[in-house]
Amino acid sequence: MATISKILGQSKPAAATPTDLYTVGGGKQAEANLYICNQSASVSDKVRVSLRLGGAGADAMQYIAYDNEIPPASTYIFTGLALNDADIITVYSTNATTSFNLVGLEVS
């Protein structure tokens, strides 16, 4: 079993566009931390984060953040996200001022 520490995904999505940040590869697992950074100096942004079990289609029950307001020049962190084969993290930014970085361990 190999464990690799790495950047799993990075995105700065277009405004109001759900974007898949990371999909766990076949036969792998991951434990990750998600860093959400609003890069605007003056405008708050609202973000959404969903965890799609096994590649399931979008559903309201998957959200761990929904229209959470991120103040200007601020960062929010989700830690200890446990993911299995085919799970997908999808992110969304209302104003396109926010970047998402997922870092962690991938086990195969």
DSSP file (Angstrom, degrees, kcal/mol; ACC not computed):
  #  RESIDUE AA STRUCTURE BP1 BP2  ACC     N-H-->O    O-->H-N    N-H-->O    O-->H-N    TCO  KAPPA ALPHA  PHI   PSI    X-CA   Y-CA   Z-CA
    1    1 A M              0   0    0      0, 0.0     2,-0.4     0, 0.0   106,-0.0   0.000 360.0 360.0 360.0 122.8    0.0    0.0    0.0
    2    2 A A        -     0   0    0      2,-0.0   106,-2.6     0, 0.0     2,-0.5  -0.829 360.0-163.7-101.8 135.8    1.5    3.3   -1.1
    3    3 A T  E     -A  107   0A   0     -2,-0.4     2,-0.5   104,-0.2   104,-0.2  -0.980   8.1-173.0-118.8 126.0    0.7    6.6    0.6
    4    4 A I  E     -A  106   0A   0    102,-2.6   102,-2.6    -2,-0.5     2,-0.5  -0.976  15.4-148.3-123.7 127.8    1.6    9.8   -1.1
    5    5 A S  E     +A  105   0A   0     -2,-0.5     2,-0.3   100,-0.2   100,-0.2  -0.818  45.1 126.5 -90.3 127.0    1.3   13.3    0.4
    6    6 A K  E     -A  104   0A   0     98,-2.7    98,-2.4    -2,-0.5     2,-0.6  -0.983  67.0 -74.4-165.2 172.6    0.4   15.9   -2.3
    7    7 A I  E     -A  103   0A   0     -2,-0.3    96,-0.3    96,-0.2     3,-0.1  -0.765  41.1-171.5 -78.0 120.1   -1.8   18.6   -3.7
    8    8 A L  E     -     0   0A   0     94,-2.6     2,-0.3    -2,-0.6    15,-0.2   0.765  60.6 -11.2 -89.0 -28.2   -4.9   16.8   -4.8
    9    9 A G  E     -A  102   0A   0     93,-1.6    93,-3.0    13,-0.1     2,-0.3  -0.947  50.3-167.5-170.6 149.4   -6.7   19.6   -6.6
   10   10 A Q  E     +A  101   0A   0     -2,-0.3     2,-0.3    11,-0.2    91,-0.2  -0.996  19.1 159.2-141.8 138.4   -6.6   23.3   -7.2
   11   11 A S  E     -A  100   0A   0     89,-2.1    89,-3.1    -2,-0.3    10,-0.1  -0.984  31.5-168.1-157.8 147.5   -9.3   25.5   -8.8
   12   12 A K        -     0   0    0     -2,-0.3    87,-0.2    87,-0.2    89,-0.0  -0.761  39.6-151.6-129.2  83.7  -10.5   29.1   -9.0
   13   13 A P        -     0   0    0      0, 0.0    85,-0.2     0, 0.0     3,-0.1  -0.096  16.7-101.4 -65.0 153.2  -13.9   28.5  -10.6
   14   14 A A    >   -     0   0    0      1,-0.2     3,-1.3     3,-0.1    79,-0.5  -0.293  63.0 -69.1 -61.5 156.6  -15.8   30.8  -12.9
   15   15 A A  T 3  S-     0   0    0      1,-0.3    79,-0.2    80,-0.2    -1,-0.2  -0.221 114.1  -5.5 -55.5 133.3  -18.6   32.7  -11.2
   16   16 A A  T 3  S+     0   0    0     77,-2.6    -1,-0.3     1,-0.2    78,-0.1   0.817  99.1 130.1  53.6  39.6  -21.6   30.6  -10.1
   17   17 A T    <   -     0   0    0     -3,-1.3    76,-0.2    76,-0.4    -1,-0.2  -0.936  57.2-134.0-126.8 108.3  -20.3   27.5  -11.8
   18   18 A P        -     0   0    0      0, 0.0     2,-0.4     0, 0.0    74,-0.2  -0.404  31.7-171.2 -58.8 132.3  -20.1   24.2   -9.9
   19   19 A T  E     -D   91   0B   0     72,-2.9    72,-3.0    -2,-0.1     2,-0.5  -0.993  25.7-124.7-134.8 128.6  -16.7   22.7  -10.6
   20   20 A D  E     -D   90   0B   0     -2,-0.4    70,-0.3    70,-0.2     3,-0.1  -0.614  26.4-178.6 -72.9 121.2  -15.3   19.3   -9.7
   21   21 A L  E     -     0   0B   0     68,-3.1     2,-0.3    -2,-0.5   -11,-0.2   0.843  63.8  -1.5 -87.9 -39.1  -12.1   19.9   -7.7
   22   22 A Y  E     -D   89   0B   0     67,-1.3    67,-2.6   -13,-0.1     2,-0.4  -0.981  50.9-164.0-158.3 138.8  -11.0   16.3   -7.1
   23   23 A T  E     -D   88   0B   0     -2,-0.3     2,-0.3    65,-0.2    65,-0.2  -0.998  31.6-121.2-123.6 127.8  -12.1   12.8   -7.9
   24   24 A V        -     0   0    0     63,-2.5    62,-1.7    -2,-0.4     3,-0.1  -0.523  35.9-121.8 -69.0 127.1  -10.6    9.9   -6.0
   25   25 A G    >   -     0   0    0     -2,-0.3     3,-2.0     1,-0.2    61,-0.2  -0.148  41.9 -66.8 -68.8 164.2   -9.0    7.5   -8.5
   26   26 A G  T 3  S+     0   0    0      1,-0.3    -1,-0.2    59,-0.1     3,-0.1  -0.242 118.7   2.2 -54.8 128.5   -9.9    3.9   -8.9
   27   27 A G  T 3  S+     0   0    0      1,-0.2    -1,-0.3    -3,-0.1     2,-0.2   0.583 108.7 115.3  72.3  11.5   -9.0    1.7   -5.9
   28   28 A K    <   -     0   0    0     -3,-2.0    57,-0.3    -4,-0.0     2,-0.3  -0.674  46.8-160.3-111.0 165.2   -7.7    4.7   -3.9
   29   29 A Q  E     -B  107   0A   0     78,-2.2    78,-3.3    -2,-0.2     2,-0.3  -0.924  10.8-163.3-132.9 160.2   -8.6    6.5   -0.7
   30   30 A A  E     -BC 106  83A   0     53,-2.4    53,-3.2    -2,-0.3     2,-0.4  -0.998  16.8-161.2-146.0 149.0   -7.7   10.0    0.4
   31   31 A E  E     +BC 105  82A   0     74,-2.2    74,-2.8    -2,-0.3     2,-0.3  -0.997  35.0 168.3-125.8 126.5   -7.6   12.1    3.6
   32   32 A A  E     -BC 104  81A   0     49,-2.5    49,-3.0    -2,-0.4     2,-0.4  -0.893  36.5-138.1-142.2 162.8   -7.5   15.8    2.9
   33   33 A N  E     -B  103   0A   0     70,-3.1    70,-2.4    -2,-0.3     2,-0.5  -0.975  22.6-146.6-119.3 137.3   -7.8   19.4    4.1
   34   34 A L  E     -BC 102  78A   0     44,-2.8    44,-2.6    -2,-0.4     2,-0.5  -0.924   7.5-162.0-110.8 122.4   -9.5   22.0    1.9
   35   35 A Y  E     -BC 101  77A   0     66,-3.1    66,-2.5    -2,-0.5     2,-0.5  -0.908   3.8-168.2-104.9 124.7   -8.3   25.6    2.0
   36   36 A I  E     -BC 100  76A   0     40,-3.1    40,-2.7    -2,-0.5     2,-0.5  -0.964   8.2-176.1-116.8 118.6  -10.8   28.2    0.7
   37   37 A C  E     -BC  99  75A   0     62,-2.5    62,-2.5    -2,-0.5     2,-0.8  -0.949  19.7-151.6-126.4 115.0   -9.3   31.6    0.1
   38   38 A N  E     -BC  98  74A   0     36,-2.6    36,-0.5    -2,-0.5    35,-0.5  -0.752  12.3-170.1 -81.7 114.1  -11.2   34.7   -1.0
   39   39 A Q        +     0   0    0     58,-3.0     2,-0.2    -2,-0.8    -1,-0.1   0.504  48.7 109.6 -87.7  -5.6   -8.6   36.7   -2.9
   40   40 A S        -     0   0    0     57,-0.3    33,-1.9     3,-0.2    34,-0.1  -0.486  57.9-152.4 -71.1 140.8  -10.7   39.9   -3.2
   41   41 A A  S    S+     0   0    0     31,-0.2    -1,-0.1    -2,-0.2     3,-0.1   0.616  91.7  16.0 -83.9 -14.0   -9.5   42.8   -1.1
   42   42 A S  S    S+     0   0    0      1,-0.2     2,-0.4    29,-0.1    -1,-0.1   0.539 108.4  73.7-138.4 -10.0  -13.0   44.4   -0.8
   43   43 A V        -     0   0    0     28,-0.1    -3,-0.2    54,-0.0    30,-0.2  -0.943  63.7-135.9-121.6 129.5  -15.8   42.0   -1.7
   44   44 A S        -     0   0    0     -2,-0.4     2,-0.3    28,-0.1    25,-0.1  -0.395  22.0-153.1 -69.9 156.6  -17.1   39.0    0.2
   45   45 A D  E     -E   70   0B   0     25,-2.1    25,-3.6    -2,-0.1     2,-0.5  -0.954   7.9-137.3-129.9 151.6  -17.8   35.8   -1.7
   46   46 A K  E     -E   69   0B   0     -2,-0.3    48,-2.7    23,-0.2     2,-0.3  -0.933  26.5-169.7-109.0 134.0  -20.3   33.0   -1.0
   47   47 A V  E     -EF  68  93B   0     21,-2.3    21,-1.9    -2,-0.5    20,-0.5  -0.833  13.8-158.6-124.1 159.1  -19.0   29.4   -1.5
   48   48 A R  E     -EF  66  92B   0     44,-1.8    44,-1.4    -2,-0.3     2,-0.4  -0.988   5.9-173.6-133.6 144.7  -20.4   25.9   -1.7
   49   49 A V  E     -EF  65  91B   0     16,-2.3    15,-2.7    -2,-0.3    16,-1.5  -0.990   6.4-176.9-137.9 128.1  -18.6   22.6   -1.1
   50   50 A S  E     -EF  63  90B   0     40,-2.5    40,-2.3    -2,-0.4     2,-0.6  -0.957  19.9-146.7-126.9 149.3  -20.2   19.2   -1.7
   51   51 A L  E     - F   0  89B   0     11,-2.3     2,-0.9    -2,-0.4    38,-0.2  -0.949  16.3-158.5-112.0 110.2  -18.9   15.6   -1.2
   52   52 A R  E >   - F   0  88B   0     36,-3.5    36,-1.8    -2,-0.6     3,-1.6  -0.790  15.3-136.2 -98.9 102.3  -20.4   13.4   -3.8
   53   53 A L  G >  S-     0   0    0     -2,-0.9     3,-1.7     1,-0.3    34,-0.1  -0.336  79.6 -14.0 -60.1 122.2  -20.3    9.8   -2.6
   54   54 A G  G 3  S-     0   0    0      1,-0.3    33,-0.3    31,-0.2    -1,-0.3   0.748 126.2 -58.2  58.4  27.3  -19.1    7.3   -5.2
   55   55 A G  G <  S+     0   0    0     -3,-1.6    -1,-0.3    31,-0.2    -2,-0.2   0.676  86.6 170.1  78.8  17.3  -19.5    9.8   -8.0
   56   56 A A    <   -     0   0    0     -3,-1.7    -1,-0.2     1,-0.1     3,-0.1  -0.163  39.1 -97.9 -58.5 154.9  -23.2   10.4   -7.3
   57   57 A G        -     0   0    0      1,-0.2    -1,-0.1    -4,-0.0    -4,-0.1  -0.229  59.1 -67.5 -66.5 164.9  -25.1   13.2   -9.1
   58   58 A A        +     0   0    0     -6,-0.1     2,-0.3     2,-0.0    -1,-0.2  -0.268  62.4 166.8 -59.1 138.0  -25.6   16.5   -7.3
   59   59 A D    >   -     0   0    0     -3,-0.1     3,-1.9     1,-0.1     4,-0.2  -0.983  45.2-119.0-154.0 144.6  -28.0   16.3   -4.3
   60   60 A A  G >  S+     0   0    0     -2,-0.3     3,-1.1     1,-0.3    -1,-0.1   0.773 108.2  65.4 -58.0 -29.3  -28.8   18.7   -1.5
   61   61 A M  G 3  S+     0   0    0      1,-0.2    -1,-0.3   -11,-0.0    -3,-0.0   0.610  89.8  68.2 -71.8  -9.6  -27.6   16.2    1.2
   62   62 A Q  G <  S+     0   0    0     -3,-1.9   -11,-2.3   -12,-0.1    -1,-0.2   0.595  72.6 110.3 -86.9 -11.2  -24.0   16.3   -0.1
   63   63 A Y  E <   +E   50   0B   0     -3,-1.1   -13,-0.3    -4,-0.2     3,-0.1  -0.442  32.9 173.1 -74.9 133.0  -23.2   19.9    1.0
   64   64 A I  E    S+     0   0B   0    -15,-2.7     2,-0.3     1,-0.4   -14,-0.2   0.467  85.0  23.9-105.4 -10.9  -20.8   20.6    3.8
   65   65 A A  E     -E   49   0B   0    -16,-1.5   -16,-2.3     3,-0.0     2,-0.4  -0.948  67.4-178.3-149.9 133.2  -21.0   24.3    3.0
   66   66 A Y  E    S-E   48   0B   0     -2,-0.3   -18,-0.2   -18,-0.2     3,-0.1  -0.924  75.0 -24.0-139.4 111.8  -23.8   26.1    1.2
   67   67 A D  E    S+     0   0B   0    -20,-0.5     2,-0.3    -2,-0.4   -19,-0.2   0.825  82.1 173.3  55.0  35.4  -23.6   29.9    0.5
   68   68 A N  E     -E   47   0B   0    -21,-1.9   -21,-2.3     1,-0.1     2,-0.5  -0.587  31.6-124.5 -69.7 131.1  -21.1   30.3    3.4
   69   69 A E  E     -E   46   0B   0     -2,-0.3   -23,-0.2   -23,-0.2    -1,-0.1  -0.673  21.7-164.2 -85.3 126.4  -19.8   33.9    3.3
   70   70 A I  E     -E   45   0B   0    -25,-3.6   -25,-2.1    -2,-0.5     3,-0.1  -0.945  20.1-132.8-108.1 115.4  -16.1   34.3    3.1
   71   71 A P    >   -     0   0    0      0, 0.0     3,-1.0     0, 0.0   -33,-0.3  -0.149  40.3 -74.6 -62.5 162.4  -15.0   37.9    4.0
   72   72 A P  T 3  S+     0   0    0      0, 0.0   -31,-0.2     0, 0.0   -33,-0.1  -0.256 116.7   7.5 -56.5 143.9  -12.5   39.7    1.7
   73   73 A A  T 3  S+     0   0    0    -33,-1.9     2,-0.3   -35,-0.5   -34,-0.2   0.849 104.9 128.9  52.5  41.3   -8.9   38.5    2.1
   74   74 A S  E <   -C   38   0A   0     -3,-1.0   -36,-2.6   -36,-0.5     2,-0.4  -0.883  46.3-149.0-127.9 157.9   -9.9   35.6    4.3
   75   75 A T  E     -C   37   0A   0     -2,-0.3     2,-0.4   -38,-0.2   -38,-0.2  -0.972   5.4-166.6-127.1 141.2   -9.3   31.9    4.4
   76   76 A Y  E     -C   36   0A   0    -40,-2.7   -40,-3.1    -2,-0.4     2,-0.4  -0.966  11.5-156.2-123.3 143.1  -11.5   29.0    5.6
   77   77 A I  E     -C   35   0A   0     -2,-0.4     2,-0.5   -42,-0.2   -42,-0.2  -0.976  12.0-164.8-127.9 130.8  -10.3   25.5    6.2
   78   78 A F  E     -C   34   0A   0    -44,-2.6   -44,-2.8    -2,-0.4     2,-0.3  -0.954  23.2-164.7-103.4 129.0  -12.1   22.2    6.3
   79   79 A T  E     +     0   0A   0     -2,-0.5   -46,-0.2   -46,-0.2   -47,-0.0  -0.811  55.0  22.8-115.5 156.3   -9.9   19.4    7.9
   80   80 A G  E     +     0   0A   0     -2,-0.3     2,-0.6     1,-0.2   -47,-0.2   0.815  64.5 174.6  68.2  35.0  -10.0   15.7    7.9
   81   81 A L  E     -C   32   0A   0    -49,-3.0   -49,-2.5    -3,-0.2     2,-0.5  -0.654  16.9-155.5 -75.3 118.3  -12.1   15.0    4.8
   82   82 A A  E     -C   31   0A   0     -2,-0.6     2,-0.3   -51,-0.2   -51,-0.2  -0.854  16.8-179.9-100.8 124.6  -12.1   11.2    4.4
   83   83 A L  E     -C   30   0A   0    -53,-3.2   -53,-2.4    -2,-0.5     2,-0.2  -0.934  10.7-161.7-130.0 146.9  -12.8   10.1    0.8
   84   84 A N    >   -     0   0    0     -2,-0.3     3,-2.4   -55,-0.2   -60,-0.3  -0.657  48.1 -45.9-118.7 175.7  -13.0    6.7   -0.9
   85   85 A D  T 3  S+     0   0    0    -57,-0.3    -1,-0.2     1,-0.3   -31,-0.2  -0.126 124.8   3.9 -44.2 125.5  -12.8    5.4   -4.5
   86   86 A A  T 3  S+     0   0    0    -62,-1.7    -1,-0.3     1,-0.3   -31,-0.2   0.376  89.5 142.8  76.0  -0.4  -14.9    7.6   -6.9
   87   87 A D    <   -     0   0    0     -3,-2.4   -63,-2.5   -33,-0.3     2,-0.4  -0.427  35.9-153.3 -66.2 147.4  -15.9   10.2   -4.4
   88   88 A I  E     -DF  23  52B   0    -36,-1.8   -36,-3.5   -65,-0.2     2,-0.6  -0.979  12.7-150.9-128.5 135.4  -15.9   13.7   -5.8
   89   89 A I  E     -DF  22  51B   0    -67,-2.6   -68,-3.1    -2,-0.4   -67,-1.3  -0.938  19.4-168.6-102.3 123.4  -15.4   17.1   -4.2
   90   90 A T  E     -DF  20  50B   0    -40,-2.3   -40,-2.5    -2,-0.6     2,-0.3  -0.933   2.7-167.5-114.8 136.3  -17.3   19.9   -6.0
   91   91 A V  E     -DF  19  49B   0    -72,-3.0   -72,-2.9    -2,-0.4     2,-0.3  -0.800   6.1-172.1-123.9 163.3  -16.8   23.6   -5.3
   92   92 A Y  E     - F   0  48B   0    -44,-1.4   -44,-1.8    -2,-0.3     2,-0.4  -0.984   6.8-167.2-157.2 139.6  -18.6   26.8   -6.2
   93   93 A S  E     - F   0  47B   0    -79,-0.5   -77,-2.6    -2,-0.3   -76,-0.4  -0.994  13.9-152.1-134.3 126.1  -17.9   30.5   -5.9
   94   94 A T  S    S+     0   0    0    -48,-2.7    -1,-0.1    -2,-0.4   -47,-0.1   0.910  97.6  25.4 -62.9 -43.5  -20.6   33.2   -6.4
   95   95 A N  S    S-     0   0    0    -49,-0.2   -80,-0.2   -80,-0.2    -1,-0.2   0.452  99.1-121.8-104.6  -2.0  -18.2   35.9   -7.5
   96   96 A A  S    S+     0   0    0    -82,-0.3   -81,-0.1     1,-0.1    -2,-0.1   0.779  82.9 113.3  64.2  27.5  -15.2   33.9   -8.9
   97   97 A T        +     0   0    0    -83,-0.1   -58,-3.0     2,-0.0     2,-0.4   0.395  56.3  85.1-103.5   1.8  -12.9   35.6   -6.3
   98   98 A T  E     - B   0  38A   0    -60,-0.3     2,-0.3   -85,-0.2   -60,-0.2  -0.862  58.2-157.0-116.0 137.1  -12.2   32.5   -4.4
   99   99 A S  E     - B   0  37A   0    -62,-2.5   -62,-2.5    -2,-0.4     2,-0.4  -0.802   7.2-151.2-107.0 153.5   -9.6   29.7   -4.9
  100  100 A F  E     -AB  11  36A   0    -89,-3.1   -89,-2.1    -2,-0.3     2,-0.4  -0.989  11.6-176.1-125.7 127.2   -9.9   26.2   -3.5
  101  101 A N  E     -AB  10  35A   0    -66,-2.5   -66,-3.1    -2,-0.4     2,-0.5  -0.989   6.2-165.0-128.5 125.3   -6.8   24.0   -2.7
  102  102 A L  E     +AB   9  34A   0    -93,-3.0   -94,-2.6    -2,-0.4   -93,-1.6  -0.941  14.8 171.7-112.1 120.8   -7.1   20.4   -1.6
  103  103 A V  E     +AB   7  33A   0    -70,-2.4   -70,-3.1    -2,-0.5     2,-0.3  -0.957  21.4  91.4-128.3 147.1   -4.0   18.9    0.0
  104  104 A G  E     -AB   6  32A   0    -98,-2.4   -98,-2.7    -2,-0.4     2,-0.4  -0.981  65.7 -39.8 169.4-155.9   -3.6   15.6    1.8
  105  105 A L  E     -AB   5  31A   0    -74,-2.8   -74,-2.2    -2,-0.3     2,-0.5  -0.872  35.4-162.7-109.4 135.4   -2.7   11.9    1.6
  106  106 A E  E     -AB   4  30A   0   -102,-2.6  -102,-2.6    -2,-0.4     2,-0.5  -0.982  10.0-162.2-117.6 128.5   -3.7    9.6   -1.2
  107  107 A V  E      AB   3  29A   0    -78,-3.3   -78,-2.2    -2,-0.5  -104,-0.2  -0.926 360.0 360.0-115.2 130.6   -3.5    5.8   -0.5
  108  108 A S              0   0    0   -106,-2.6  -105,-0.1    -2,-0.5    -1,-0.1   0.361 360.0 360.0-124.7 360.0   -3.5    3.2   -3.2
